[in-house]
Amino acid sequence: MEMLAKVTIRGAKYFTGNIDGKDLDSAAIFVDVELRGETASGVCTNELKVEKSEVVKSILHNPMPFLAEVSMIQTTNGKANGDRNVVTSIRPLAMEPKGAKVPS
């Protein structure tokens, strides 16, 4: 299943290389998520896996944080806690002014 979401990207990282003879290409972005619960308030940062390092490399020139539209696919291993969203594309929308909160 493919989904679109607007997120505030606070950071991003990637790794490409070879470890123990295995080629690796991994990436992640860190986005704001709302805290929920009776004793929680505000936002925290959550890691989202990214399909390929090229997706992250394409946004690293943007000053962080910034508002973006991300496309994600939901995957599962069939177990109760096996669902995962994987980002397949990122489209920057706007820069976040320092100290301002971008609506999500």
Rosetta constraint file for C-alpha pairs under 8 A:
AtomPair CA 1 CA 73 HARMONIC 5.45 0.50
AtomPair CA 1 CA 74 HARMONIC 5.62 0.50
AtomPair CA 1 CA 75 HARMONIC 7.93 0.50
AtomPair CA 2 CA 71 HARMONIC 6.90 0.50
AtomPair CA 2 CA 72 HARMONIC 5.56 0.50
AtomPair CA 2 CA 73 HARMONIC 4.44 0.50
AtomPair CA 2 CA 74 HARMONIC 6.70 0.50
AtomPair CA 3 CA 71 HARMONIC 5.67 0.50
AtomPair CA 3 CA 72 HARMONIC 5.17 0.50
AtomPair CA 3 CA 73 HARMONIC 6.23 0.50
AtomPair CA 3 CA 74 HARMONIC 7.94 0.50
AtomPair CA 4 CA 69 HARMONIC 6.74 0.50
AtomPair CA 4 CA 70 HARMONIC 5.68 0.50
AtomPair CA 4 CA 71 HARMONIC 4.62 0.50
AtomPair CA 4 CA 72 HARMONIC 6.35 0.50
AtomPair CA 5 CA 69 HARMONIC 5.58 0.50
AtomPair CA 5 CA 70 HARMONIC 5.40 0.50
AtomPair CA 5 CA 71 HARMONIC 6.63 0.50
AtomPair CA 5 CA 72 HARMONIC 7.96 0.50
AtomPair CA 6 CA 67 HARMONIC 6.94 0.50
AtomPair CA 6 CA 68 HARMONIC 5.61 0.50
AtomPair CA 6 CA 69 HARMONIC 4.48 0.50
AtomPair CA 6 CA 70 HARMONIC 6.35 0.50
AtomPair CA 6 CA 104 HARMONIC 6.16 0.50
AtomPair CA 7 CA 31 HARMONIC 6.29 0.50
AtomPair CA 7 CA 32 HARMONIC 6.82 0.50
AtomPair CA 7 CA 67 HARMONIC 5.73 0.50
AtomPair CA 7 CA 68 HARMONIC 5.50 0.50
AtomPair CA 7 CA 69 HARMONIC 6.36 0.50
AtomPair CA 7 CA 70 HARMONIC 7.23 0.50
AtomPair CA 7 CA 104 HARMONIC 5.96 0.50
AtomPair CA 8 CA 31 HARMONIC 5.45 0.50
AtomPair CA 8 CA 32 HARMONIC 5.69 0.50
AtomPair CA 8 CA 65 HARMONIC 6.45 0.50
AtomPair CA 8 CA 66 HARMONIC 5.50 0.50
AtomPair CA 8 CA 67 HARMONIC 4.48 0.50
AtomPair CA 8 CA 68 HARMONIC 6.29 0.50
AtomPair CA 8 CA 102 HARMONIC 6.88 0.50
AtomPair CA 8 CA 104 HARMONIC 7.20 0.50
AtomPair CA 9 CA 29 HARMONIC 6.74 0.50
AtomPair CA 9 CA 30 HARMONIC 5.81 0.50
AtomPair CA 9 CA 31 HARMONIC 4.61 0.50
AtomPair CA 9 CA 32 HARMONIC 6.92 0.50
AtomPair CA 9 CA 64 HARMONIC 6.84 0.50
AtomPair CA 9 CA 65 HARMONIC 5.36 0.50
AtomPair CA 9 CA 66 HARMONIC 5.47 0.50
AtomPair CA 9 CA 67 HARMONIC 6.26 0.50
AtomPair CA 9 CA 68 HARMONIC 6.94 0.50
AtomPair CA 10 CA 29 HARMONIC 7.67 0.50
AtomPair CA 10 CA 30 HARMONIC 5.55 0.50
AtomPair CA 10 CA 31 HARMONIC 5.64 0.50
AtomPair CA 10 CA 32 HARMONIC 7.25 0.50
AtomPair CA 10 CA 45 HARMONIC 7.70 0.50
AtomPair CA 10 CA 64 HARMONIC 5.61 0.50
AtomPair CA 10 CA 65 HARMONIC 4.45 0.50
AtomPair CA 10 CA 66 HARMONIC 6.98 0.50
AtomPair CA 11 CA 29 HARMONIC 5.79 0.50
AtomPair CA 11 CA 30 HARMONIC 5.07 0.50
AtomPair CA 11 CA 31 HARMONIC 7.34 0.50
AtomPair CA 11 CA 64 HARMONIC 6.49 0.50
AtomPair CA 11 CA 65 HARMONIC 7.00 0.50
AtomPair CA 12 CA 27 HARMONIC 7.60 0.50
AtomPair CA 12 CA 28 HARMONIC 5.75 0.50
AtomPair CA 12 CA 29 HARMONIC 4.23 0.50
AtomPair CA 12 CA 30 HARMONIC 6.02 0.50
AtomPair CA 12 CA 56 HARMONIC 6.60 0.50
AtomPair CA 12 CA 60 HARMONIC 7.41 0.50
AtomPair CA 13 CA 27 HARMONIC 5.65 0.50
AtomPair CA 13 CA 28 HARMONIC 5.52 0.50
AtomPair CA 13 CA 29 HARMONIC 6.48 0.50
AtomPair CA 13 CA 56 HARMONIC 6.90 0.50
AtomPair CA 14 CA 25 HARMONIC 7.57 0.50
AtomPair CA 14 CA 26 HARMONIC 5.62 0.50
AtomPair CA 14 CA 27 HARMONIC 4.01 0.50
AtomPair CA 14 CA 28 HARMONIC 6.40 0.50
AtomPair CA 14 CA 53 HARMONIC 5.45 0.50
AtomPair CA 14 CA 56 HARMONIC 6.76 0.50
AtomPair CA 14 CA 57 HARMONIC 7.71 0.50
AtomPair CA 15 CA 24 HARMONIC 7.25 0.50
AtomPair CA 15 CA 25 HARMONIC 5.83 0.50
AtomPair CA 15 CA 26 HARMONIC 5.33 0.50
AtomPair CA 15 CA 27 HARMONIC 6.29 0.50
AtomPair CA 15 CA 53 HARMONIC 6.85 0.50
AtomPair CA 16 CA 23 HARMONIC 7.53 0.50
AtomPair CA 16 CA 24 HARMONIC 5.43 0.50
AtomPair CA 16 CA 25 HARMONIC 4.52 0.50
AtomPair CA 16 CA 26 HARMONIC 6.54 0.50
AtomPair CA 16 CA 53 HARMONIC 7.18 0.50
AtomPair CA 17 CA 23 HARMONIC 5.77 0.50
AtomPair CA 17 CA 24 HARMONIC 5.40 0.50
AtomPair CA 17 CA 25 HARMONIC 6.87 0.50
AtomPair CA 18 CA 22 HARMONIC 5.30 0.50
AtomPair CA 18 CA 23 HARMONIC 4.41 0.50
AtomPair CA 18 CA 24 HARMONIC 5.88 0.50
AtomPair CA 19 CA 23 HARMONIC 6.63 0.50
AtomPair CA 19 CA 24 HARMONIC 7.33 0.50
AtomPair CA 25 CA 52 HARMONIC 6.24 0.50
AtomPair CA 25 CA 53 HARMONIC 5.99 0.50
AtomPair CA 26 CA 49 HARMONIC 7.97 0.50
AtomPair CA 26 CA 50 HARMONIC 7.12 0.50
AtomPair CA 26 CA 51 HARMONIC 7.24 0.50
AtomPair CA 26 CA 52 HARMONIC 6.02 0.50
AtomPair CA 26 CA 53 HARMONIC 5.71 0.50
AtomPair CA 27 CA 49 HARMONIC 6.15 0.50
AtomPair CA 27 CA 50 HARMONIC 5.05 0.50
AtomPair CA 27 CA 51 HARMONIC 6.97 0.50
AtomPair CA 27 CA 52 HARMONIC 6.16 0.50
AtomPair CA 27 CA 53 HARMONIC 5.06 0.50
AtomPair CA 27 CA 56 HARMONIC 6.64 0.50
AtomPair CA 28 CA 47 HARMONIC 6.42 0.50
AtomPair CA 28 CA 48 HARMONIC 5.49 0.50
AtomPair CA 28 CA 49 HARMONIC 4.46 0.50
AtomPair CA 28 CA 50 HARMONIC 4.94 0.50
AtomPair CA 28 CA 56 HARMONIC 7.37 0.50
AtomPair CA 29 CA 47 HARMONIC 5.76 0.50
AtomPair CA 29 CA 48 HARMONIC 5.37 0.50
AtomPair CA 29 CA 49 HARMONIC 6.65 0.50
AtomPair CA 29 CA 50 HARMONIC 6.94 0.50
AtomPair CA 29 CA 56 HARMONIC 7.54 0.50
AtomPair CA 30 CA 45 HARMONIC 5.97 0.50
AtomPair CA 30 CA 46 HARMONIC 5.40 0.50
AtomPair CA 30 CA 47 HARMONIC 4.52 0.50
AtomPair CA 30 CA 48 HARMONIC 6.22 0.50
AtomPair CA 31 CA 45 HARMONIC 5.24 0.50
AtomPair CA 31 CA 46 HARMONIC 5.35 0.50
AtomPair CA 31 CA 47 HARMONIC 6.49 0.50
AtomPair CA 31 CA 48 HARMONIC 7.42 0.50
AtomPair CA 32 CA 43 HARMONIC 6.13 0.50
AtomPair CA 32 CA 44 HARMONIC 5.62 0.50
AtomPair CA 32 CA 45 HARMONIC 4.65 0.50
AtomPair CA 32 CA 46 HARMONIC 6.32 0.50
AtomPair CA 33 CA 43 HARMONIC 5.37 0.50
AtomPair CA 33 CA 44 HARMONIC 5.55 0.50
AtomPair CA 33 CA 45 HARMONIC 6.01 0.50
AtomPair CA 33 CA 46 HARMONIC 6.42 0.50
AtomPair CA 34 CA 41 HARMONIC 7.75 0.50
AtomPair CA 34 CA 42 HARMONIC 6.00 0.50
AtomPair CA 34 CA 43 HARMONIC 4.41 0.50
AtomPair CA 34 CA 44 HARMONIC 6.56 0.50
AtomPair CA 35 CA 40 HARMONIC 5.96 0.50
AtomPair CA 35 CA 41 HARMONIC 5.69 0.50
AtomPair CA 35 CA 42 HARMONIC 5.65 0.50
AtomPair CA 35 CA 43 HARMONIC 5.27 0.50
AtomPair CA 35 CA 44 HARMONIC 6.67 0.50
AtomPair CA 36 CA 40 HARMONIC 5.78 0.50
AtomPair CA 36 CA 41 HARMONIC 6.73 0.50
AtomPair CA 37 CA 41 HARMONIC 7.69 0.50
AtomPair CA 48 CA 85 HARMONIC 7.01 0.50
AtomPair CA 48 CA 86 HARMONIC 6.70 0.50
AtomPair CA 48 CA 87 HARMONIC 6.98 0.50
AtomPair CA 49 CA 85 HARMONIC 7.10 0.50
AtomPair CA 49 CA 86 HARMONIC 5.18 0.50
AtomPair CA 49 CA 87 HARMONIC 6.20 0.50
AtomPair CA 50 CA 55 HARMONIC 7.23 0.50
AtomPair CA 50 CA 56 HARMONIC 7.48 0.50
AtomPair CA 50 CA 86 HARMONIC 5.38 0.50
AtomPair CA 50 CA 87 HARMONIC 4.49 0.50
AtomPair CA 50 CA 88 HARMONIC 6.24 0.50
AtomPair CA 51 CA 55 HARMONIC 7.48 0.50
AtomPair CA 51 CA 86 HARMONIC 5.98 0.50
AtomPair CA 51 CA 87 HARMONIC 5.79 0.50
AtomPair CA 51 CA 88 HARMONIC 5.37 0.50
AtomPair CA 52 CA 56 HARMONIC 7.45 0.50
AtomPair CA 52 CA 88 HARMONIC 7.58 0.50
AtomPair CA 53 CA 57 HARMONIC 6.15 0.50
AtomPair CA 54 CA 58 HARMONIC 6.18 0.50
AtomPair CA 55 CA 59 HARMONIC 7.21 0.50
AtomPair CA 55 CA 88 HARMONIC 7.25 0.50
AtomPair CA 55 CA 89 HARMONIC 6.11 0.50
AtomPair CA 55 CA 90 HARMONIC 6.84 0.50
AtomPair CA 56 CA 60 HARMONIC 6.49 0.50
AtomPair CA 56 CA 90 HARMONIC 7.99 0.50
AtomPair CA 59 CA 90 HARMONIC 7.65 0.50
AtomPair CA 59 CA 92 HARMONIC 7.63 0.50
AtomPair CA 62 CA 66 HARMONIC 7.57 0.50
AtomPair CA 63 CA 95 HARMONIC 7.41 0.50
AtomPair CA 64 CA 95 HARMONIC 7.63 0.50
AtomPair CA 64 CA 96 HARMONIC 7.84 0.50
AtomPair CA 65 CA 95 HARMONIC 6.81 0.50
AtomPair CA 65 CA 96 HARMONIC 5.96 0.50
AtomPair CA 66 CA 92 HARMONIC 7.10 0.50
AtomPair CA 66 CA 93 HARMONIC 7.48 0.50
AtomPair CA 66 CA 94 HARMONIC 5.88 0.50
AtomPair CA 66 CA 95 HARMONIC 4.43 0.50
AtomPair CA 66 CA 96 HARMONIC 5.08 0.50
AtomPair CA 67 CA 92 HARMONIC 6.14 0.50
AtomPair CA 67 CA 93 HARMONIC 5.40 0.50
AtomPair CA 67 CA 94 HARMONIC 5.17 0.50
AtomPair CA 67 CA 95 HARMONIC 6.11 0.50
AtomPair CA 67 CA 96 HARMONIC 6.69 0.50
AtomPair CA 67 CA 102 HARMONIC 7.00 0.50
AtomPair CA 68 CA 90 HARMONIC 6.51 0.50
AtomPair CA 68 CA 91 HARMONIC 5.39 0.50
AtomPair CA 68 CA 92 HARMONIC 4.18 0.50
AtomPair CA 68 CA 93 HARMONIC 4.87 0.50
AtomPair CA 68 CA 94 HARMONIC 7.01 0.50
AtomPair CA 69 CA 90 HARMONIC 5.87 0.50
AtomPair CA 69 CA 91 HARMONIC 5.10 0.50
AtomPair CA 69 CA 92 HARMONIC 6.36 0.50
AtomPair CA 69 CA 93 HARMONIC 6.78 0.50
AtomPair CA 70 CA 87 HARMONIC 6.57 0.50
AtomPair CA 70 CA 88 HARMONIC 7.46 0.50
AtomPair CA 70 CA 89 HARMONIC 5.66 0.50
AtomPair CA 70 CA 90 HARMONIC 4.53 0.50
AtomPair CA 70 CA 91 HARMONIC 6.28 0.50
AtomPair CA 71 CA 87 HARMONIC 5.75 0.50
AtomPair CA 71 CA 88 HARMONIC 5.59 0.50
AtomPair CA 71 CA 89 HARMONIC 5.19 0.50
AtomPair CA 71 CA 90 HARMONIC 6.56 0.50
AtomPair CA 72 CA 85 HARMONIC 6.06 0.50
AtomPair CA 72 CA 86 HARMONIC 5.29 0.50
AtomPair CA 72 CA 87 HARMONIC 4.25 0.50
AtomPair CA 72 CA 88 HARMONIC 5.46 0.50
AtomPair CA 72 CA 89 HARMONIC 7.30 0.50
AtomPair CA 73 CA 85 HARMONIC 5.68 0.50
AtomPair CA 73 CA 86 HARMONIC 5.41 0.50
AtomPair CA 73 CA 87 HARMONIC 6.58 0.50
AtomPair CA 73 CA 88 HARMONIC 7.10 0.50
AtomPair CA 74 CA 83 HARMONIC 6.89 0.50
AtomPair CA 74 CA 84 HARMONIC 5.71 0.50
AtomPair CA 74 CA 85 HARMONIC 4.49 0.50
AtomPair CA 74 CA 86 HARMONIC 6.37 0.50
AtomPair CA 75 CA 83 HARMONIC 5.67 0.50
AtomPair CA 75 CA 84 HARMONIC 5.27 0.50
AtomPair CA 75 CA 85 HARMONIC 6.23 0.50
AtomPair CA 75 CA 86 HARMONIC 7.40 0.50
AtomPair CA 76 CA 82 HARMONIC 5.08 0.50
AtomPair CA 76 CA 83 HARMONIC 4.27 0.50
AtomPair CA 76 CA 84 HARMONIC 6.11 0.50
AtomPair CA 77 CA 82 HARMONIC 5.15 0.50
AtomPair CA 77 CA 83 HARMONIC 6.83 0.50
AtomPair CA 78 CA 82 HARMONIC 6.18 0.50
AtomPair CA 78 CA 83 HARMONIC 7.74 0.50
AtomPair CA 79 CA 83 HARMONIC 7.77 0.50
AtomPair CA 96 CA 100 HARMONIC 6.55 0.50
AtomPair CA 96 CA 101 HARMONIC 7.23 0.50
AtomPair CA 96 CA 102 HARMONIC 6.32 0.50
AtomPair CA 97 CA 101 HARMONIC 7.99 0.50
